[in-house]
Amino acid sequence: MKFSIVIQSSPFTSQSSSTALRFARTLITEGHELFRVFFYSDAVLTANALISPPQDEQSLPVEWQALASEHNLDLVVCIAAAVKRGVLDTNEQKRYEKNAQNLENRFELSGLGQLAEAIAVSDRVVTFGG
Amino acid sequence: MTLHLLNKTQQNTALIERMLSTLSDGDQILLIEDGVYNALPHSESWIDSKDLKQSTYALVCDIEARGLSSRIRTDIEQVDDKGFVRLSCEAEKVVSWF
C-alpha cells in the first residue's frame, strides 16, 4: 500500500515527530511504500542541519536523512514555512541574501503542490501533529 | 471505516468531543503518545459512555514509556507499531486529532 506522511510538529516540543519516524520505519519494514514525507508548519525545523542535540538524544534530521538514503525517500519541506523559520537551501539563501544555508541533505524545499499530489496518489495519508 | 488517532489526554475534552462527534459506525480509535492515558480506568470515561471499548486500541510502546503497563484497562487491546500500520491499512482513511 502507498503511504504518505505529513508532520506538523516541532522536533523537540512534542513526541509526534519521533512517532512519525517510527511509523515510517515500520511501514517500510512491513513492505509498504512511503511515497513522500511532507514537513509542514513547525516540523520544517526537522530539516535544520545545524540541530546539534546531546549525543545521547535522538537527532531527527540525521535519522530521517539515513532512512531517506537507505530507501530513497522523498522528504519535502514546505518552503514558505521553512524560510519563515530560517531553514534555507542555497537558492533561498541567495534570494534573501543570507550568509548561510542550513537545509539538511536529502531534504528538499518545495510547495504545497507536493502535499496535494501526495494526497492524490497515496492510498493512505497519516498526519502527525501536536 | 476511518481510523482516528488521538494523542492527547482525557483533559482535552473539547478535542475528544469533536472526535466523538465525527465517529461513524465501525470506526476505530488508536490511542497514541499521551492519548494512552485515556485507557486508564476512569470513573467517567468517554470509552464507556460511548461504548467504544471494542473499537479502541492503545499503542503499547507509549504505554510502556509512561510506566502504565500494569494499570491500563485490560478490555482495551494493545497494539505495537506493526499493529498501527495494520490498522491504518484496514481503514479507508486515517484522521489525526491533536
gemmi code that builds the backbone of each chain (N, CA, C; Angstrom):
import gemmi

chains = {
    "A": [
        ("MET", (0.837, -1.192, 0.000), (0.000, 0.000, 0.000), (0.881, 1.254, 0.000)),
        ("LYS", (0.404, 2.306, -0.673), (1.217, 3.523, -0.807), (0.833, 4.527, 0.284)),
        ("PHE", (1.785, 4.884, 1.107), (1.563, 5.822, 2.209), (2.249, 7.155, 1.931)),
        ("SER", (1.686, 8.235, 2.471), (2.437, 9.471, 2.664), (2.245, 9.911, 4.104)),
        ("ILE", (3.241, 10.624, 4.609), (3.204, 11.094, 5.997), (3.313, 12.611, 6.001)),
        ("VAL", (2.467, 13.253, 6.802), (2.535, 14.702, 6.989), (2.925, 14.949, 8.449)),
        ("ILE", (3.960, 15.750, 8.663), (4.387, 16.057, 10.036), (4.246, 17.556, 10.248)),
        ("GLN", (3.597, 17.931, 11.347), (3.361, 19.353, 11.606), (4.041, 19.848, 12.877)),
        ("SER", (4.636, 18.925, 13.643), (5.103, 19.326, 14.969), (6.615, 19.568, 14.994)),
        ("SER", (7.011, 20.470, 15.871), (8.414, 20.796, 16.064), (9.179, 19.577, 16.594)),
        ("PRO", (10.437, 19.390, 16.187), (11.152, 18.162, 16.560), (11.347, 17.958, 18.061)),
        ("PHE", (11.384, 19.028, 18.850), (11.666, 18.817, 20.274), (10.499, 19.150, 21.194)),
        ("THR", (9.432, 19.758, 20.673), (8.339, 20.192, 21.540), (7.403, 19.051, 21.901)),
        ("SER", (7.206, 18.129, 20.991), (6.270, 17.042, 21.278), (6.850, 15.727, 20.786)),
        ("GLN", (6.148, 14.655, 21.122), (6.636, 13.320, 20.772), (6.322, 12.956, 19.323)),
        ("SER", (5.412, 13.702, 18.694), (4.835, 13.192, 17.453), (5.828, 13.105, 16.299)),
        ("SER", (6.879, 13.935, 16.304), (7.815, 13.797, 15.192), (8.624, 12.511, 15.306)),
        ("SER", (8.876, 12.055, 16.535), (9.564, 10.756, 16.628), (8.595, 9.595, 16.404)),
        ("THR", (7.313, 9.779, 16.747), (6.322, 8.747, 16.412), (6.249, 8.583, 14.900)),
        ("ALA", (6.292, 9.709, 14.180), (6.220, 9.666, 12.716), (7.391, 8.887, 12.133)),
        ("LEU", (8.580, 9.103, 12.691), (9.762, 8.389, 12.211), (9.612, 6.882, 12.439)),
        ("ARG", (9.116, 6.515, 13.621), (8.907, 5.088, 13.921), (7.877, 4.476, 12.983)),
        ("PHE", (6.790, 5.230, 12.739), (5.736, 4.744, 11.843), (6.300, 4.543, 10.435)),
        ("ALA", (7.131, 5.498, 9.989), (7.733, 5.396, 8.655), (8.595, 4.131, 8.560)),
        ("ARG", (9.434, 3.920, 9.582), (10.306, 2.732, 9.575), (9.474, 1.454, 9.525)),
        ("THR", (8.414, 1.424, 10.332), (7.623, 0.204, 10.436), (6.888, -0.091, 9.132)),
        ("LEU", (6.306, 0.946, 8.521), (5.547, 0.663, 7.294), (6.471, 0.184, 6.177)),
        ("ILE", (7.711, 0.701, 6.144), (8.673, 0.236, 5.141), (9.052, -1.218, 5.427)),
        ("THR", (9.313, -1.516, 6.725), (9.650, -2.889, 7.114), (8.529, -3.864, 6.755)),
        ("GLU", (7.293, -3.387, 6.844), (6.143, -4.241, 6.555), (5.876, -4.378, 5.058)),
        ("GLY", (6.740, -3.763, 4.240), (6.635, -3.957, 2.794), (5.779, -2.930, 2.074)),
        ("HIS", (5.375, -1.881, 2.772), (4.590, -0.836, 2.111), (5.527, 0.210, 1.504)),
        ("GLU", (4.944, 1.048, 0.648), (5.728, 2.109, 0.001), (5.467, 3.440, 0.712)),
        ("LEU", (6.542, 4.192, 0.955), (6.387, 5.538, 1.511), (6.650, 6.524, 0.379)),
        ("PHE", (5.564, 7.074, -0.171), (5.668, 7.921, -1.364), (6.353, 9.250, -1.032)),
        ("ARG", (5.941, 9.872, 0.070), (6.507, 11.186, 0.389), (6.307, 11.485, 1.872)),
        ("VAL", (7.246, 12.216, 2.454), (7.072, 12.774, 3.796), (7.051, 14.287, 3.626)),
        ("PHE", (5.983, 14.907, 4.115), (5.840, 16.354, 3.946), (5.962, 17.022, 5.307)),
        ("PHE", (6.943, 17.900, 5.452), (7.187, 18.616, 6.712), (6.557, 19.995, 6.608)),
        ("TYR", (5.602, 20.237, 7.498), (4.790, 21.444, 7.400), (4.831, 22.153, 8.750)),
        ("SER", (4.504, 23.429, 8.752), (4.435, 24.198, 9.993), (5.760, 24.067, 10.763)),
        ("ASP", (5.716, 23.927, 12.095), (6.959, 23.870, 12.877), (7.819, 22.642, 12.556)),
        ("ALA", (7.257, 21.659, 11.869), (8.038, 20.457, 11.531), (9.168, 20.766, 10.552)),
        ("VAL", (9.116, 21.915, 9.898), (10.211, 22.261, 8.976), (11.545, 22.361, 9.726)),
        ("LEU", (11.471, 22.606, 11.034), (12.706, 22.699, 11.826), (13.459, 21.373, 11.853)),
        ("THR", (12.765, 20.275, 11.555), (13.395, 18.953, 11.493), (14.472, 18.911, 10.405)),
        ("ALA", (14.377, 19.795, 9.421), (15.322, 19.787, 8.306), (16.493, 20.736, 8.536)),
        ("ASN", (16.597, 21.291, 9.732), (17.690, 22.206, 10.053), (18.968, 21.409, 10.332)),
        ("ALA", (19.931, 21.502, 9.426), (21.165, 20.720, 9.552), (22.014, 21.170, 10.746)),
        ("LEU", (21.707, 22.327, 11.302), (22.512, 22.838, 12.423), (22.046, 22.294, 13.772)),
        ("ILE", (20.945, 21.565, 13.770), (20.469, 20.963, 15.030), (21.566, 20.055, 15.591)),
        ("SER", (21.941, 20.287, 16.831), (23.032, 19.510, 17.452), (22.623, 19.054, 18.842)),
        ("PRO", (21.776, 18.031, 18.928), (21.349, 17.577, 20.247), (22.477, 16.867, 20.986)),
        ("PRO", (22.365, 16.732, 22.312), (23.364, 15.954, 23.061), (23.493, 14.545, 22.470)),
        ("GLN", (24.687, 13.944, 22.668), (24.969, 12.671, 21.987), (24.008, 11.549, 22.367)),
        ("ASP", (23.438, 11.617, 23.574), (22.549, 10.521, 23.983), (21.093, 10.803, 23.613)),
        ("GLU", (20.862, 11.851, 22.822), (19.498, 12.135, 22.385), (19.352, 11.863, 20.895)),
        ("GLN", (18.116, 11.562, 20.522), (17.810, 11.291, 19.128), (18.023, 12.559, 18.280)),
        ("SER", (18.670, 12.406, 17.123), (18.791, 13.521, 16.193), (17.886, 13.241, 15.000)),
        ("LEU", (16.724, 13.871, 15.000), (15.744, 13.585, 13.949), (16.255, 13.917, 12.542)),
        ("PRO", (16.964, 15.057, 12.340), (17.449, 15.309, 10.979), (18.344, 14.178, 10.473)),
        ("VAL", (19.246, 13.714, 11.340), (20.182, 12.657, 10.932), (19.438, 11.345, 10.679)),
        ("GLU", (18.460, 11.032, 11.539), (17.752, 9.756, 11.372), (16.862, 9.762, 10.128)),
        ("TRP", (16.201, 10.880, 9.842), (15.404, 10.966, 8.606), (16.312, 10.872, 7.387)),
        ("GLN", (17.451, 11.545, 7.480), (18.394, 11.537, 6.363), (18.863, 10.106, 6.089)),
        ("ALA", (19.164, 9.374, 7.156), (19.637, 7.992, 6.993), (18.544, 7.117, 6.389)),
        ("LEU", (17.316, 7.277, 6.884), (16.203, 6.472, 6.359), (15.955, 6.815, 4.892)),
        ("ALA", (16.060, 8.116, 4.566), (15.833, 8.554, 3.184), (16.903, 8.000, 2.256)),
        ("SER", (18.142, 7.975, 2.743), (19.228, 7.439, 1.908), (19.038, 5.955, 1.658)),
        ("GLU", (18.656, 5.257, 2.716), (18.524, 3.803, 2.614), (17.388, 3.405, 1.677)),
        ("HIS", (16.284, 4.157, 1.716), (15.087, 3.754, 0.968), (14.712, 4.752, -0.122)),
        ("ASN", (15.608, 5.677, -0.430), (15.372, 6.668, -1.473), (14.038, 7.408, -1.269)),
        ("LEU", (13.854, 7.958, -0.068), (12.593, 8.627, 0.270), (12.582, 10.060, -0.241)),
        ("ASP", (11.387, 10.563, -0.442), (11.179, 11.943, -0.864), (10.785, 12.767, 0.371)),
        ("LEU", (11.728, 13.539, 0.899), (11.465, 14.362, 2.085), (11.253, 15.804, 1.630)),
        ("VAL", (10.007, 16.264, 1.671), (9.692, 17.598, 1.163), (9.361, 18.526, 2.326)),
        ("VAL", (9.964, 19.707, 2.308), (9.777, 20.690, 3.365), (9.025, 21.875, 2.774)),
        ("CYS", (7.953, 22.290, 3.417), (7.169, 23.428, 2.928), (8.056, 24.677, 2.873)),
        ("ILE", (8.205, 25.232, 1.693), (9.183, 26.308, 1.500), (8.792, 27.579, 2.258)),
        ("ALA", (7.516, 27.929, 2.252), (7.097, 29.168, 2.922), (7.291, 29.047, 4.433)),
        ("ALA", (6.901, 27.879, 4.979), (7.055, 27.654, 6.420), (8.535, 27.596, 6.805)),
        ("ALA", (9.375, 27.059, 5.918), (10.799, 26.877, 6.219), (11.551, 28.206, 6.197)),
        ("VAL", (11.327, 28.973, 5.146), (12.062, 30.241, 5.006), (11.723, 31.157, 6.182)),
        ("LYS", (10.434, 31.157, 6.552), (9.986, 31.978, 7.679), (10.706, 31.609, 8.970)),
        ("ARG", (11.046, 30.311, 9.103), (11.686, 29.831, 10.335), (13.207, 29.697, 10.197)),
        ("GLY", (13.753, 30.234, 9.119), (15.204, 30.233, 8.973), (15.790, 28.907, 8.548)),
        ("VAL", (15.046, 28.127, 7.760), (15.606, 26.911, 7.167), (15.722, 27.173, 5.665)),
        ("LEU", (16.956, 27.356, 5.186), (17.182, 27.835, 3.820), (18.060, 26.860, 3.034)),
        ("ASP", (17.711, 26.676, 1.764), (18.650, 25.995, 0.871), (19.480, 27.077, 0.151)),
        ("THR", (20.339, 26.643, -0.754), (21.244, 27.610, -1.392), (20.473, 28.676, -2.183)),
        ("ASN", (19.429, 28.239, -2.890), (18.624, 29.195, -3.665), (18.014, 30.274, -2.783)),
        ("GLU", (17.423, 29.838, -1.666), (16.743, 30.798, -0.788), (17.763, 31.666, -0.062)),
        ("GLN", (18.922, 31.086, 0.219), (19.997, 31.885, 0.827), (20.345, 33.069, -0.078)),
        ("LYS", (20.451, 32.772, -1.379), (20.789, 33.845, -2.323), (19.636, 34.825, -2.456)),
        ("ARG", (18.420, 34.281, -2.572), (17.253, 35.136, -2.784), (17.083, 36.144, -1.640)),
        ("TYR", (17.285, 35.662, -0.413), (17.079, 36.532, 0.754), (18.387, 37.138, 1.270)),
        ("GLU", (19.463, 36.902, 0.513), (20.768, 37.497, 0.821), (21.209, 37.208, 2.262)),
        ("LYS", (21.080, 35.927, 2.645), (21.548, 35.493, 3.968), (22.958, 34.923, 3.836)),
        ("ASN", (23.640, 34.774, 4.988), (25.043, 34.380, 4.886), (25.281, 32.878, 5.027)),
        ("ALA", (24.206, 32.079, 5.091), (24.412, 30.631, 5.177), (23.163, 29.897, 4.713)),
        ("GLN", (23.363, 28.660, 4.313), (22.216, 27.769, 4.077), (22.304, 26.650, 5.104)),
        ("ASN", (21.200, 26.067, 5.493), (21.229, 25.059, 6.553), (20.231, 23.925, 6.330)),
        ("LEU", (19.853, 23.695, 5.078), (18.938, 22.590, 4.816), (19.710, 21.273, 4.825)),
        ("GLU", (19.262, 20.338, 5.657), (19.919, 19.026, 5.767), (19.885, 18.307, 4.413)),
        ("ASN", (20.950, 17.528, 4.129), (20.974, 16.720, 2.907), (19.756, 15.817, 2.842)),
        ("ARG", (19.310, 15.544, 1.643), (18.181, 14.660, 1.349), (16.831, 15.360, 1.516)),
        ("PHE", (16.792, 16.513, 2.184), (15.536, 17.261, 2.276), (15.469, 18.239, 1.111)),
        ("GLU", (14.232, 18.566, 0.705), (14.049, 19.465, -0.426), (12.978, 20.494, -0.081)),
        ("LEU", (13.238, 21.766, -0.365), (12.217, 22.798, -0.153), (11.288, 22.820, -1.360)),
        ("SER", (9.992, 22.779, -1.106), (9.046, 22.868, -2.217), (7.690, 23.348, -1.690)),
        ("GLY", (6.705, 23.357, -2.561), (5.432, 23.978, -2.198), (4.336, 22.997, -1.834)),
        ("LEU", (3.163, 23.563, -1.526), (2.024, 22.751, -1.111), (1.509, 21.836, -2.226)),
        ("GLY", (1.890, 22.140, -3.466), (1.510, 21.262, -4.565), (2.022, 19.840, -4.345)),
        ("GLN", (3.187, 19.743, -3.700), (3.753, 18.422, -3.393), (2.889, 17.667, -2.380)),
        ("LEU", (2.285, 18.428, -1.451), (1.371, 17.797, -0.485), (0.097, 17.358, -1.202)),
        ("ALA", (-0.422, 18.241, -2.066), (-1.651, 17.902, -2.802), (-1.436, 16.647, -3.646)),
        ("GLU", (-0.275, 16.571, -4.295), (0.000, 15.399, -5.124), (0.099, 14.141, -4.260)),
        ("ALA", (0.764, 14.288, -3.101), (0.917, 13.128, -2.207), (-0.452, 12.622, -1.752)),
        ("ILE", (-1.361, 13.555, -1.430), (-2.707, 13.161, -1.001), (-3.437, 12.467, -2.150)),
        ("ALA", (-3.229, 12.995, -3.369), (-3.947, 12.455, -4.528), (-3.489, 11.044, -4.888)),
        ("VAL", (-2.190, 10.782, -4.800), (-1.691, 9.495, -5.308), (-1.513, 8.429, -4.218)),
        ("SER", (-1.585, 8.808, -2.937), (-1.335, 7.824, -1.880), (-2.637, 7.133, -1.473)),
        ("ASP", (-2.497, 5.853, -1.088), (-3.661, 5.136, -0.551), (-4.016, 5.648, 0.833)),
        ("ARG", (-3.001, 5.986, 1.617), (-3.229, 6.469, 2.988), (-2.303, 7.651, 3.258)),
        ("VAL", (-2.855, 8.679, 3.883), (-2.052, 9.808, 4.355), (-2.223, 9.886, 5.867)),
        ("VAL", (-1.133, 9.833, 6.590), (-1.199, 9.857, 8.046), (-0.491, 11.120, 8.541)),
        ("THR", (-1.228, 11.896, 9.355), (-0.707, 13.175, 9.848), (-0.242, 13.030, 11.287)),
        ("PHE", (0.920, 13.606, 11.570), (1.439, 13.614, 12.939), (1.593, 15.067, 13.365)),
        ("GLY", (0.915, 15.453, 14.428), (0.986, 16.843, 14.863), (0.817, 16.958, 16.362)),
        ("GLY", (0.847, 18.181, 16.829), (0.594, 18.454, 18.248), (1.704, 18.025, 19.111)),
    ],
    "B": [
        ("MET", (-14.683, 2.884, 6.678), (-14.262, 2.924, 8.090), (-13.029, 3.821, 8.228)),
        ("THR", (-13.057, 4.634, 9.242), (-11.970, 5.583, 9.488), (-11.218, 5.196, 10.767)),
        ("LEU", (-9.902, 5.348, 10.738), (-9.092, 5.188, 11.948), (-8.796, 6.582, 12.505)),
        ("HIS", (-9.158, 6.788, 13.756), (-8.895, 8.070, 14.409), (-7.695, 7.921, 15.338)),
        ("LEU", (-6.708, 8.791, 15.179), (-5.536, 8.785, 16.065), (-5.708, 9.895, 17.095)),
        ("LEU", (-5.615, 9.523, 18.360), (-5.754, 10.528, 19.429), (-4.473, 10.527, 20.259)),
        ("ASN", (-3.813, 11.686, 20.353), (-2.551, 11.730, 21.107), (-2.605, 12.683, 22.304)),
        ("LYS", (-3.807, 12.978, 22.773), (-3.950, 13.874, 23.924), (-4.729, 13.174, 25.051)),
        ("THR", (-4.521, 13.645, 26.290), (-5.178, 13.021, 27.440), (-6.658, 13.389, 27.503)),
        ("GLN", (-7.350, 12.744, 28.446), (-8.796, 12.973, 28.596), (-9.118, 14.382, 29.090)),
        ("GLN", (-8.079, 15.122, 29.527), (-8.329, 16.513, 29.939), (-8.720, 17.392, 28.747)),
        ("ASN", (-8.366, 16.952, 27.545), (-8.671, 17.745, 26.353), (-10.099, 17.441, 25.883)),
        ("THR", (-11.057, 17.856, 26.712), (-12.446, 17.441, 26.482), (-12.998, 17.966, 25.155)),
        ("ALA", (-12.677, 19.214, 24.802), (-13.231, 19.774, 23.558), (-12.729, 18.979, 22.350)),
        ("LEU", (-11.434, 18.631, 22.381), (-10.853, 17.856, 21.281), (-11.532, 16.491, 21.176)),
        ("ILE", (-11.690, 15.826, 22.329), (-12.274, 14.484, 22.315), (-13.747, 14.549, 21.894)),
        ("GLU", (-14.457, 15.588, 22.349), (-15.855, 15.717, 21.917), (-15.953, 15.922, 20.410)),
        ("ARG", (-15.013, 16.697, 19.852), (-15.032, 16.882, 18.385), (-14.786, 15.557, 17.676)),
        ("MET", (-13.829, 14.787, 18.210), (-13.565, 13.486, 17.603), (-14.800, 12.597, 17.684)),
        ("LEU", (-15.399, 12.531, 18.881), (-16.551, 11.646, 19.071), (-17.719, 12.052, 18.170)),
        ("SER", (-17.842, 13.369, 17.913), (-18.968, 13.833, 17.099), (-18.826, 13.418, 15.637)),
        ("THR", (-17.601, 13.029, 15.235), (-17.402, 12.639, 13.828), (-17.423, 11.122, 13.633)),
        ("LEU", (-17.523, 10.367, 14.738), (-17.420, 8.903, 14.623), (-18.605, 8.327, 13.857)),
        ("SER", (-18.303, 7.400, 12.956), (-19.353, 6.632, 12.300), (-19.280, 5.192, 12.803)),
        ("ASP", (-20.346, 4.429, 12.545), (-20.354, 3.020, 12.937), (-19.160, 2.308, 12.318)),
        ("GLY", (-18.463, 1.531, 13.112), (-17.350, 0.744, 12.588), (-16.016, 1.460, 12.643)),
        ("ASP", (-16.016, 2.762, 12.930), (-14.749, 3.491, 13.045), (-13.917, 2.930, 14.191)),
        ("GLN", (-12.594, 3.093, 14.070), (-11.707, 2.632, 15.133), (-10.878, 3.801, 15.660)),
        ("ILE", (-10.457, 3.686, 16.906), (-9.670, 4.737, 17.550), (-8.371, 4.113, 18.037)),
        ("LEU", (-7.246, 4.749, 17.729), (-5.961, 4.299, 18.271), (-5.411, 5.399, 19.165)),
        ("LEU", (-5.176, 5.053, 20.423), (-4.612, 5.989, 21.397), (-3.097, 5.918, 21.287)),
        ("ILE", (-2.472, 7.052, 20.982), (-1.013, 7.087, 20.880), (-0.473, 8.203, 21.780)),
        ("GLU", (0.828, 8.124, 22.056), (1.505, 9.154, 22.874), (0.691, 9.392, 24.158)),
        ("ASP", (0.451, 10.666, 24.544), (-0.293, 10.917, 25.780), (-1.746, 10.429, 25.694)),
        ("GLY", (-2.189, 10.093, 24.494), (-3.541, 9.547, 24.338), (-3.744, 8.243, 25.096)),
        ("VAL", (-2.646, 7.517, 25.391), (-2.801, 6.230, 26.086), (-3.345, 6.426, 27.509)),
        ("TYR", (-3.214, 7.638, 28.066), (-3.788, 7.883, 29.406), (-5.308, 7.686, 29.405)),
        ("ASN", (-5.933, 7.836, 28.237), (-7.374, 7.593, 28.138), (-7.730, 6.138, 28.442)),
        ("ALA", (-6.741, 5.252, 28.353), (-7.010, 3.834, 28.583), (-6.771, 3.424, 30.037)),
        ("LEU", (-6.545, 4.382, 30.926), (-6.536, 4.082, 32.366), (-7.984, 3.980, 32.842)),
        ("PRO", (-8.220, 3.232, 33.919), (-9.605, 3.154, 34.414), (-10.035, 4.508, 34.975)),
        ("HIS", (-11.052, 5.107, 34.378), (-11.609, 6.374, 34.854), (-13.073, 6.154, 35.186)),
        ("SER", (-13.557, 6.901, 36.163), (-14.969, 6.726, 36.528), (-15.895, 7.259, 35.441)),
        ("GLU", (-15.491, 8.321, 34.771), (-16.363, 8.860, 33.715), (-15.608, 8.864, 32.401)),
        ("SER", (-15.387, 7.702, 31.850), (-14.613, 7.602, 30.619), (-15.533, 7.679, 29.404)),
        ("TRP", (-15.091, 8.445, 28.388), (-15.868, 8.501, 27.131), (-15.886, 7.129, 26.455)),
        ("ILE", (-14.871, 6.311, 26.768), (-14.820, 4.977, 26.155), (-16.022, 4.153, 26.620)),
        ("ASP", (-16.392, 4.330, 27.911), (-17.560, 3.607, 28.430), (-18.864, 4.301, 28.051)),
        ("SER", (-18.901, 5.641, 28.196), (-20.169, 6.325, 27.941), (-20.601, 6.180, 26.481)),
        ("LYS", (-19.627, 6.033, 25.586), (-19.977, 5.842, 24.160), (-19.853, 4.372, 23.743)),
        ("ASP", (-19.565, 3.504, 24.722), (-19.448, 2.070, 24.461), (-18.443, 1.778, 23.330)),
        ("LEU", (-17.227, 2.267, 23.494), (-16.232, 2.188, 22.422), (-15.065, 1.255, 22.745)),
        ("LYS", (-15.172, 0.467, 23.834), (-14.003, -0.337, 24.210), (-13.655, -1.389, 23.158)),
        ("GLN", (-14.670, -1.835, 22.388), (-14.396, -2.837, 21.341), (-13.642, -2.237, 20.162)),
        ("SER", (-13.770, -0.937, 19.962), (-13.179, -0.322, 18.761), (-12.012, 0.609, 19.111)),
        ("THR", (-11.542, 0.535, 20.361), (-10.429, 1.386, 20.774), (-9.177, 0.540, 21.021)),
        ("TYR", (-8.057, 1.030, 20.528), (-6.764, 0.358, 20.694), (-5.783, 1.346, 21.335)),
        ("ALA", (-4.715, 0.818, 21.914), (-3.704, 1.693, 22.512), (-2.316, 1.194, 22.106)),
        ("LEU", (-1.426, 2.133, 21.841), (-0.092, 1.789, 21.342), (0.811, 1.361, 22.503)),
        ("VAL", (1.290, 0.127, 22.433), (1.941, -0.491, 23.581), (3.238, 0.217, 23.968)),
        ("CYS", (4.016, 0.699, 22.989), (5.298, 1.325, 23.361), (5.064, 2.638, 24.123)),
        ("ASP", (3.961, 3.327, 23.818), (3.664, 4.561, 24.555), (3.132, 4.256, 25.959)),
        ("ILE", (2.477, 3.110, 26.120), (2.048, 2.664, 27.454), (3.271, 2.338, 28.303)),
        ("GLU", (4.192, 1.578, 27.696), (5.402, 1.183, 28.437), (6.270, 2.397, 28.768)),
        ("ALA", (6.374, 3.344, 27.827), (7.225, 4.515, 28.041), (6.730, 5.354, 29.217)),
        ("ARG", (5.426, 5.234, 29.511), (4.849, 6.012, 30.611), (4.679, 5.167, 31.882)),
        ("GLY", (5.171, 3.946, 31.865), (5.095, 3.088, 33.051), (3.683, 2.700, 33.426)),
        ("LEU", (2.799, 2.563, 32.416), (1.381, 2.322, 32.707), (0.962, 0.872, 32.475)),
        ("SER", (1.933, 0.008, 32.151), (1.569, -1.350, 31.712), (0.648, -2.073, 32.682)),
        ("SER", (0.915, -1.927, 33.993), (0.124, -2.697, 34.959), (-1.189, -2.001, 35.312)),
        ("ARG", (-1.373, -0.777, 34.859), (-2.555, -0.019, 35.267), (-3.578, 0.151, 34.155)),
        ("ILE", (-3.180, -0.181, 32.935), (-4.049, 0.094, 31.795), (-5.237, -0.877, 31.784)),
        ("ARG", (-6.368, -0.450, 31.289), (-7.556, -1.303, 31.217), (-7.256, -2.566, 30.409)),
        ("THR", (-7.722, -3.686, 30.903), (-7.436, -4.935, 30.197), (-8.437, -5.183, 29.066)),
        ("ASP", (-9.522, -4.405, 29.030), (-10.512, -4.623, 27.965), (-10.235, -3.772, 26.726)),
        ("ILE", (-9.081, -3.091, 26.713), (-8.685, -2.340, 25.519), (-7.461, -3.014, 24.927)),
        ("GLU", (-7.559, -3.360, 23.661), (-6.480, -4.114, 23.017), (-5.258, -3.230, 22.784)),
        ("GLN", (-4.084, -3.783, 23.086), (-2.841, -3.062, 22.859), (-2.211, -3.539, 21.552)),
        ("VAL", (-1.713, -2.584, 20.760), (-1.052, -2.947, 19.503), (0.350, -2.342, 19.478)),
        ("ASP", (1.245, -3.009, 18.741), (2.594, -2.451, 18.557), (2.615, -1.616, 17.268)),
        ("ASP", (3.809, -1.166, 16.868), (3.894, -0.317, 15.674), (3.403, -1.038, 14.417)),
        ("LYS", (3.645, -2.340, 14.351), (3.128, -3.106, 13.207), (1.600, -3.076, 13.201)),
        ("GLY", (1.037, -3.164, 14.400), (-0.421, -3.082, 14.518), (-0.945, -1.721, 14.093)),
        ("PHE", (-0.180, -0.681, 14.404), (-0.514, 0.687, 13.986), (-0.604, 0.739, 12.450)),
        ("VAL", (0.403, 0.183, 11.786), (0.406, 0.169, 10.314), (-0.769, -0.670, 9.799)),
        ("ARG", (-1.004, -1.818, 10.454), (-2.092, -2.696, 10.004), (-3.440, -1.995, 10.115)),
        ("LEU", (-3.689, -1.336, 11.261), (-4.956, -0.615, 11.444), (-5.107, 0.485, 10.394)),
        ("SER", (-3.981, 1.145, 10.032), (-4.027, 2.202, 9.010), (-4.427, 1.630, 7.651)),
        ("CYS", (-3.951, 0.427, 7.372), (-4.285, -0.208, 6.091), (-5.735, -0.661, 6.068)),
        ("GLU", (-6.218, -1.149, 7.204), (-7.592, -1.663, 7.247), (-8.614, -0.549, 7.101)),
        ("ALA", (-8.268, 0.660, 7.571), (-9.189, 1.790, 7.474), (-9.111, 2.400, 6.075)),
        ("GLU", (-10.194, 3.056, 5.667), (-10.160, 3.738, 4.363), (-9.364, 5.035, 4.464)),
        ("LYS", (-9.427, 5.667, 5.616), (-8.601, 6.861, 5.829), (-8.241, 6.985, 7.299)),
        ("VAL", (-7.224, 7.790, 7.553), (-6.709, 7.968, 8.903), (-6.809, 9.451, 9.261)),
        ("VAL", (-7.478, 9.735, 10.380), (-7.665, 11.126, 10.804), (-6.957, 11.315, 12.136)),
        ("SER", (-6.159, 12.374, 12.251), (-5.401, 12.618, 13.485), (-6.037, 13.755, 14.279)),
        ("TRP", (-6.184, 13.530, 15.561), (-6.726, 14.546, 16.470), (-5.613, 14.955, 17.426)),
        ("PHE", (-5.240, 16.240, 17.390), (-4.123, 16.680, 18.242), (-4.289, 18.135, 18.634)),
    ],
}
model = gemmi.Model(1)
for chain_id, residues in chains.items():
    chain = gemmi.Chain(chain_id)
    for i, (resn, *xyz) in enumerate(residues, 1):
        res = gemmi.Residue()
        res.name, res.seqid = resn, gemmi.SeqId(i, " ")
        for name, pos in zip(("N", "CA", "C"), xyz):
            atom = gemmi.Atom()
            atom.name, atom.element = name, gemmi.Element(name[0])
            atom.pos, atom.b_iso = gemmi.Position(*pos), 0.0
            res.add_atom(atom)
        chain.add_residue(res)
    model.add_chain(chain)
structure = gemmi.Structure()
structure.add_model(model)
structure.setup_entities()
